[in-house]
Amino acid sequence: MKKFAVILAGCGVFDGSEIHEATLTLLAIKKAGHDYQVFAPDIPQYHVINHLKGKVTGEQRNVLLESARIARRQAKPLSQFIASEYDAMVFPGGFGAAKNLCDYAFKGAGCTVNAEVEKAVKDMHAAGKPIGAMCIAPVILARIFRGSEVTVGAAGNDAANIEKMDARHVVTTHGEVVVDKSHKLYTTPCYMLDATIVQIAQGTENLINAMLTSM
């Protein structure tokens, strides 16, 4: 049995992790006969969005506590992550990946990655273990690994920003997985494209299965 570290960024598409992508990632791991542990940085969310009105509420929430909603309490602080205890790492998408795990949503190609996130990713890379990301989360990998190859789906501003980060963007459609063999990175677009929940399930399952082939 392989063990995945699943890194969340809160709970909710506009200010945290995209819930369909997160939940279906956990399901894909279990369907393949493996296990997972959810992690998240123990930090304040950048902001909280009313998901009905699309407006900032002024509330203050914590990324780890919000991620625990999806993980049914079984979430650990990312500061406790030890690469040797896991076989793979995966990042669901959602705006939280670009607001809480890095500041891409505000700085684009000039973004920086949260220090704990960057350390965890680099530790897994140094150990030669696969790292997956979906939706907007591949920008984190593009920022960390110059020369890497990732996808956020269609060509556009985000694809152009990835190129500005000295990474290569590959145009993809639903369910397709881009594999960067040299860095052991696996990415798929999910809700960066106009998608149904069935297509998201296909994308997450394809991503997890592709990662498993390298273990």
C-alpha positions as semicolon CSV with decimal commas, in nm:
position;residue;x (nm);y (nm);z (nm)
1;M;0,000;0,000;0,000
2;K;0,130;0,345;-0,098
3;K;0,074;0,656;0,116
4;F;-0,011;0,993;-0,041
5;A;0,033;1,328;0,129
6;V;-0,258;1,544;0,009
7;I;-0,192;1,915;0,060
8;L;-0,502;2,130;0,106
9;A;-0,543;2,507;0,116
10;G;-0,868;2,549;0,307
11;C;-1,227;2,460;0,217
12;G;-1,405;2,617;-0,078
13;V;-1,318;2,699;-0,438
14;F;-1,287;3,077;-0,404
15;D;-1,074;3,098;-0,090
16;G;-0,950;2,743;-0,020
17;S;-0,926;2,402;-0,184
18;E;-1,181;2,309;-0,452
19;I;-1,398;2,057;-0,268
20;H;-1,482;1,834;-0,564
21;E;-1,117;1,808;-0,663
22;A;-1,006;1,743;-0,305
23;T;-1,271;1,482;-0,228
24;L;-1,238;1,302;-0,559
25;T;-0,860;1,290;-0,516
26;L;-0,906;1,114;-0,182
27;L;-1,156;0,877;-0,343
28;A;-0,921;0,801;-0,635
29;I;-0,642;0,712;-0,394
30;K;-0,867;0,476;-0,198
31;K;-1,019;0,321;-0,512
32;A;-0,667;0,236;-0,626
33;G;-0,612;0,050;-0,299
34;H;-0,388;0,302;-0,127
35;D;-0,403;0,549;0,161
36;Y;-0,358;0,922;0,227
37;Q;-0,293;1,181;0,493
38;V;-0,419;1,537;0,456
39;F;-0,183;1,824;0,542
40;A;-0,225;2,201;0,536
41;P;-0,020;2,495;0,660
42;D;-0,134;2,627;0,999
43;I;-0,174;2,987;0,881
44;P;-0,452;3,244;0,837
45;Q;-0,644;3,233;0,510
46;Y;-0,575;3,531;0,287
47;H;-0,946;3,616;0,308
48;V;-1,288;3,451;0,333
49;I;-1,534;3,461;0,042
50;N;-1,913;3,432;0,062
51;H;-1,958;3,156;-0,196
52;L;-2,316;3,260;-0,276
53;K;-2,240;3,627;-0,340
54;G;-1,872;3,606;-0,439
55;K;-1,779;3,880;-0,193
56;V;-1,516;3,909;0,081
57;T;-1,685;3,870;0,421
58;G;-1,423;4,019;0,650
59;E;-1,410;3,698;0,857
60;Q;-1,082;3,543;0,965
61;R;-1,027;3,169;0,922
62;N;-0,735;2,928;0,947
63;V;-0,616;2,717;0,652
64;L;-0,552;2,405;0,861
65;L;-0,884;2,425;1,045
66;E;-1,076;2,477;0,722
67;S;-0,892;2,188;0,553
68;A;-0,995;1,966;0,844
69;R;-1,356;2,010;0,728
70;I;-1,274;1,813;0,413
71;A;-1,049;1,566;0,595
72;R;-1,312;1,491;0,862
73;R;-1,073;1,618;1,131
74;Q;-0,784;1,403;1,007
75;A;-0,562;1,691;0,895
76;K;-0,210;1,758;1,015
77;P;-0,003;2,078;1,011
78;L;0,229;2,084;0,712
79;S;0,514;2,160;0,953
80;Q;0,487;1,795;1,065
81;F;0,533;1,653;0,715
82;I;0,824;1,408;0,678
83;A;0,898;1,306;0,320
84;S;1,038;0,965;0,412
85;E;0,697;0,862;0,548
86;Y;0,514;0,915;0,216
87;D;0,534;0,775;-0,136
88;A;0,376;1,067;-0,321
89;M;0,237;1,418;-0,278
90;V;-0,062;1,576;-0,451
91;F;-0,217;1,925;-0,457
92;P;-0,586;1,969;-0,543
93;G;-0,671;2,308;-0,690
94;G;-0,900;2,593;-0,594
95;F;-0,811;2,959;-0,547
96;G;-0,668;2,878;-0,204
97;A;-0,373;2,711;-0,378
98;A;-0,300;3,047;-0,541
99;K;-0,386;3,261;-0,236
100;N;-0,280;3,059;0,070
101;L;-0,014;2,815;-0,055
102;C;0,146;3,081;-0,271
103;D;0,058;3,437;-0,377
104;Y;0,014;3,368;-0,749
105;A;-0,340;3,512;-0,744
106;F;-0,192;3,854;-0,662
107;K;0,156;3,853;-0,812
108;G;0,128;3,624;-1,114
109;A;0,463;3,514;-1,254
110;G;0,642;3,705;-0,975
111;C;0,480;3,495;-0,704
112;T;0,647;3,327;-0,408
113;V;0,553;2,996;-0,247
114;N;0,477;2,949;0,123
115;A;0,800;2,835;0,291
116;E;0,649;2,516;0,439
117;V;0,494;2,422;0,106
118;E;0,821;2,480;-0,079
119;K;1,020;2,276;0,173
120;A;0,774;1,983;0,156
121;V;0,781;1,984;-0,225
122;K;1,160;2,003;-0,241
123;D;1,196;1,726;0,018
124;M;0,977;1,496;-0,193
125;H;1,164;1,589;-0,508
126;A;1,500;1,522;-0,341
127;A;1,369;1,179;-0,239
128;G;1,276;1,103;-0,602
129;K;0,904;1,075;-0,526
130;P;0,619;1,184;-0,756
131;I;0,434;1,512;-0,704
132;G;0,094;1,580;-0,855
133;A;-0,110;1,898;-0,895
134;M;-0,438;1,990;-1,057
135;C;-0,632;2,299;-1,161
136;I;-0,429;2,613;-1,070
137;A;-0,196;2,429;-0,828
138;P;0,061;2,347;-1,102
139;V;0,177;2,710;-1,083
140;I;0,333;2,615;-0,748
141;L;0,544;2,352;-0,919
142;A;0,631;2,585;-1,206
143;R;0,755;2,845;-0,958
144;I;0,970;2,593;-0,766
145;F;1,113;2,396;-1,060
146;R;1,263;2,599;-1,343
147;G;1,250;2,405;-1,667
148;S;0,959;2,190;-1,554
149;E;0,665;2,094;-1,776
150;V;0,310;2,138;-1,645
151;T;-0,046;2,211;-1,755
152;V;-0,334;2,430;-1,644
153;G;-0,536;2,331;-1,951
154;A;-0,588;2,591;-2,223
155;A;-0,354;2,860;-2,348
156;G;-0,411;3,200;-2,183
157;N;-0,277;3,428;-1,911
158;D;-0,197;3,148;-1,667
159;A;-0,018;2,947;-1,935
160;A;0,179;3,259;-2,030
161;N;0,274;3,319;-1,667
162;I;0,401;2,962;-1,637
163;E;0,626;3,028;-1,936
164;K;0,747;3,350;-1,769
165;M;0,849;3,138;-1,469
166;D;1,087;2,949;-1,699
167;A;0,862;2,644;-1,708
168;R;0,684;2,496;-2,010
169;H;0,307;2,489;-2,041
170;V;0,135;2,206;-2,231
171;V;-0,218;2,263;-2,362
172;T;-0,450;1,982;-2,249
173;T;-0,817;1,895;-2,227
174;H;-1,032;1,705;-1,977
175;G;-0,869;1,405;-1,812
176;E;-0,529;1,449;-1,974
177;V;-0,220;1,425;-1,754
178;V;0,111;1,590;-1,836
179;V;0,407;1,391;-1,706
180;D;0,741;1,564;-1,650
181;K;0,962;1,259;-1,613
182;S;1,278;1,450;-1,524
183;H;1,113;1,619;-1,224
184;K;0,852;1,345;-1,157
185;L;0,568;1,596;-1,181
186;Y;0,211;1,503;-1,281
187;T;-0,045;1,772;-1,365
188;T;-0,401;1,786;-1,501
189;P;-0,637;2,083;-1,562
190;C;-0,962;1,986;-1,382
191;Y;-1,170;2,301;-1,317
192;M;-0,931;2,530;-1,506
193;L;-1,152;2,412;-1,791
194;D;-1,532;2,431;-1,800
195;A;-1,597;2,087;-1,652
196;T;-1,859;1,861;-1,501
197;I;-1,801;1,671;-1,178
198;V;-1,777;1,352;-1,388
199;Q;-1,487;1,505;-1,582
200;I;-1,322;1,608;-1,255
201;A;-1,351;1,250;-1,129
202;Q;-1,187;1,130;-1,450
203;G;-0,905;1,383;-1,415
204;T;-0,827;1,307;-1,053
205;E;-0,835;0,932;-1,113
206;N;-0,612;0,961;-1,419
207;L;-0,367;1,175;-1,222
208;I;-0,345;0,933;-0,930
209;N;-0,311;0,630;-1,157
210;A;-0,038;0,800;-1,360
211;M;0,152;0,879;-1,041
212;L;0,122;0,520;-0,924
213;T;0,297;0,397;-1,238
214;S;0,618;0,565;-1,119
215;M;0,619;0,405;-0,774
